Amino acid sequence: MWAEKPPFSQADRASRPGAGLLVSTLFQMLIVVCACLSAAPGAAWAQVSQGAGGPLRVCIVHSYHPDYGWTQQINKGVYEALAGLNISYSVLYLDAKRQHELQRLQQAGREMARTIAGMEPDAVVAADDAVQEYVVSPHLKGGITPQVIFCGVNAPPERYGYPAANVSGVRERFHFREGVALAKRILPQATNIAYLFDASETSLFLRQDMARDVAEGGPYALVQQSLNCAVTYQQWQRRVLDLQAQADVLGLALYHSLKDEQTGRAVPAAEVAEWTHSVNTKPTLGFADFSVDHHVLCGVLESGYEQGFLAGQMVREVLVGRIAAGALPMRVNESGIVMLNLKTAESLGLDIPYDVIEAAAVVVH
């Protein structure tokens, strides 16, 4: 169940960030009843942790599946932040993007919580909103153990009752304002942008974040032409085609939970991206690191690696400093990655200013 080292070597990390992950079966662990919260959770956690011996045990719990690039990058960030410590790892997956039926998620959440209790980890990294909704908030929050550090959370933390005595972590924000400003810098003649989202709960939280940002910071550099939400792959296709005559720029936010209307299957994001690229004639703006591989023209990208690394830093404080997670202030990602795709620019007949290319951290040729 526990791997004495990260599931891949230091040399492998850059090329295979998600290879060889240890996937634990949800139904093979004994139930261990967690201790009740005491009046002084920080002191209680310090006392518990002082008695631990051997490798420290860290369980990484993902909302999504092991092949998802975002998930892999979070793993990489956690491992890098905790490098040098004697740690055994285990990694669990809720698979909520591909199997998001409510009853199934509730049952899987209960089983995953029992699995974690049986493992008795020193710390849990809980990634993205589904794990908070179905595992941490209803089953792990509020005890002395385990100590939980979340990351990739888009919803307001109070939705899950965070921070709690044994829970803190890293909020996720998309760099909408900065990305739109970049698009305007590249396309000075553009006046508006149409955003496309899938119908996932994460997309809802992101749209709410965008609305708050505009309300607090004023309008973006491009006027919002429309905000489009698709449940099915076919709805996405129709909106992309319709927007060719309506918008100057397409903002491709999330498209990872689209279902095919005929078969009901979850359409892989890469397949959605390939189709979109094949018919689209408009400049595209991305917001997350998967955009690098999906022909998107440009973006100031949110990084799964940064989410994992910041969470790993907080886990290090919990493990080394014997600090209760709830005593740590919540954090938010800050470092957007400027990305340009010169191959896509060429296909659109666009010339990217040299100073913009020079400032980009990721340039796709």
N, C-alpha and C positions, 0 to 999 in steps of 0.2 A: 504493500500500500504506500510505503514511504520510500522516496528516492533520496539517497544520501547526498546527491549533488543535483543541480539543475539538470533537467532531462536532456540537455545538449551541452557540448563543451564550449569554452570561451571562444575557440576558433570558429565554431560552427554558427555562433549567434548572428553574425552579420548576414550570412547567406541563408540560414535556415532557422529563423526566429521561432518557429512553432513546431519544429520537428521533434518527434519522439516524446511527446507529452504523455505523462502518466495519467490515464483515464481510469478513475475509480468507479466500480459498480455500485449503484445506489442501494442495493438490497443485501449487502453481505456484511454489514457492520452491526455490532451489538449496540443497544440503546444505553447511553450513559446519561443519567440525570444531572443537569448542570446545577451548580450551587446557586442559592438565592442571593440577590443583591443585598450587600450589607450597608450599614449607614455610612461607611467610609470606603467606597469602592477602590480608590487609588491605593490606600494602605493595604486593603485586602488583596489586591492584585499583586502588589510588591511581595507580600508574604507568600502567596501561592507560587510566584515565579522563582523565588529564592530557593525553593525546594526542588526545582527541576534539575535533572542530570542528563548527560549525553547530548546528542544533537538537539537543537531547537527544532520544533515542528511547525511548519507553515503550510496551511491549506489555502490554495487559490481557487476561488469559486466563481465560475463564469456564467453569465446569463446566456451566452450564445454557444456556438459549436467550435470544435478545435480547429477546423479548417478556415475559419473566418480570420482575415488578416488583422483586424482590430484586436481580436482576442490574442493572437500570436504576439503582437507588439506590446500589449500589456504584460504578458508573461516576460518578455525580454526586458522591459523596464524594471519589473520587480526583481528579477534575477541580478541585474546589474547593480541596483541599489543595495542589495543585500550581499554582494560579493565580499568574500573574506570571512563571513560568519559561518559557523558550523551548523548547517541547516539541512534538515530533510524536508522534501517537498512532496505534496500530493495535489493533484489538479482535478476539479470536478466541473462538469458542464451541464447546464440546465436546458440548452438547445431551444431557447424561447423564440428565436427568429423563425425557425423552420416548423416548430410545433407549438403554436401559441394559443391552443384551446384552453379556456379558463380552468376547467375541471382537471385537465392533465397537468397544468402548471401548479395548481394547488396541491395535488397529490405528489408530484415530483418534488415540490418544495418541502413537504413534510418528510419525505424519504431522505432528501439531501440533508436536512437538519439533523435527522437521526444518525446519518452517516458521519457527519461532522462531530456530533457528540461522542460517538464511539471512537473516533480518532484521537480525541483530547488534544487538539493542536494548541500550541502556545499563541498563535495568532492566525487570523483568517483575513485574506484579502478578498473582498466581495466586489466583483466588477459589474457595473452597469445596473440599470433600474430593475430589471426583472428579478434578479437575486435579492434586491432589497425588499421588493414587494412580496415575494413568496417564500423567502428563506430567513433573511436577517430580521426584518421588522416583526414578523409574527412569532419567530421561534428562537432567535439568538440574542436579541436586544434586551438589555437590562440586567444581565447577570454579571458575576465576577469573571467567569470564563465562558466562551472564548473571547479574547480581545479581537475586535473587528475593525479593520480599516477598509472603507469603501473607496471606489474610484469609478469614474465614468458615469456619475449620477447627473442626470439632466433635470429631474424633478426638484422642486423646492425641498430641501432636507426635512423640513417640518412635516412633509407628507408622510415620512417614515418614522417620525419621532426622533430625529437626529438634531443635535448630537445627543447621545445617551451615555450612561456611565461607562459602558464598554464599547462604544462605537464613535468613531469620527472618520474623516477621510477627505477625499478630493472631489470637488464638483467639476463637472465638465461644461465648458461653454464653447460654442462655435464662434469663430471670428467673422461674424456677418459684416459688421461695419468695415473692418479692415479689408475684407475680401472685395466688397463692392467698390471701395476706394481704389483698390488695385485694378479692377476691371475698368473703371472710369479712366485711370491713368493710361491704360493700354488702348482704350477705345474712347477717345475724347468726344467723338460724335454721338455716342450712345446716350440715350436719355432715360431708358427704363429697363427693368429686369423682371422676369417672371420666375417664381420659385416653384420647384416641384418636390413634393414629399410623398412617401408612402403613408399608409394610414396607421402606422405603429404608434404606440404610446410615446416612444422616444420622439417621434416627429411632432407629436402634440406639445411635448415639453419644449422642444426647440422653437416651435412657432410662438409659444408663450414667451420664451426668452427674447426672441426677436422683437415682439411687441413691446416688452418692457424696455428694451434697449432704445427703441425709437422714442418711446414716451419720455425716457429720462435724458437721452442724449441728442434728440432731434433727428431729422430725416437723414437717410443715407445719401451717398453721392448719386445714386440712380433711383428714380421713382419706381415704386412697386407697381408694376403693371397688373400682376395677379399673383395669388398664392393658391397653388393647386395641390390637392390631396387625392391620391389614387389608391383604391383598394386592390384592384386587379391589374395585371400586366396589360390587358387590353385597354383599360382606362388610361394608363400611363401612355401607351402608344398614341391614343387619340389626342391626348393633351399635347404631347410633343409635336405632333403634326399640325394641330390647330395653331400652336404658338409660333410656328415659323413665320406667319404673316402678321403677328401681333406684338412680338417682343423683340427688343434689341439684343438682350442677353438672357440666357437661361441659367438659373441657379439650381444646380442638381444637388439637392441636399441628401435625402435618404431614399433608397429604392430596394431595400433588402427584405421586405415582407410582402411583396406582390405575389398574388396567386393567379394562376392561369384559370380563366373562366370555364374552359372546357374540361380540364383534367383535375383541377383543384390543387395541383402541385405548386410548391413554392418555387418561383422562378429565380435561379441564381442571379445575384447582383451583376456578375460579370456578363451574363447573357443579356440582361437589361441594358447594360452599358454598351455592349457591342451593337445591339440593334439601334439604340439611340444615336450612336456615332454614325451608323450607316445611313441614317435619314436626315440628320440634323445639319442645317446650314448656318446656325447661329453660334456666336462665341459662347462658351460655357464656363461657368464659375463653380468650383468645388469648395468644400469646407472640411472634409475629413481626409485622412491619409490614404484611403482607398482610391481617391481621385487620381493619384499618380499613375495607376495602372488602367484607368478607364477613359483615356483620350480627352480628359478635361483640359481646356485651354490654360486656365490659371486658377489660383486660389491662395488664400492664407489658411493653412490646414491645421486642424486639431490633430494632435498626435496621441495615439494609443500608447506609444512608448513613454511619452511624458506623463500620462496618467499613471502608468505602472510604476515609473521611477519615483514620482512624488509619493505614491502610496507606499512603495518600498522604503523610502526614507522615513515615513511615519512608523512603519513596522519596526524599523531599526531602533527608533526611539523607544518603542514599547518593549522590545526584547532586551536591548542593551541597558537602557535607563530604568527598566522596570516601572514604566509609567503607564497608568491606565489609559486606554485609547481615548476615553471621554474627556481626559484632561488636556488633550492636544487640540489646538484650534483647527477648525476646518480650513482647507486650502482650495484654491481654484487654479486651473491651468492658465499660464500666461504666454507661453512662447509659441506663437503661430509660426508655421513653416511656409515661407513664400515659395510657391511652385509655379513653374512655367513649362508648357509643352510646346516646344518649337515645331515639332512635326505637325501638331494640330494647327498651330498658327500658319504654317506654310499651306496646309490644305484649305484654310479659310482666306488665304491671300493677305495675311496681316503681317506687318512689320513691327516687331516688339522693340521699343527703345532700348538702346544698349545699357543705359543705367539701370533699367528694370531687370534685365538679364543678369547684370553684374551683382545685383542685390539679392537675387534668388538663391535659396539654399538648395533647391531641387530643380534641375533643368533636364527635361526629357527631350532627347534628340531623335 
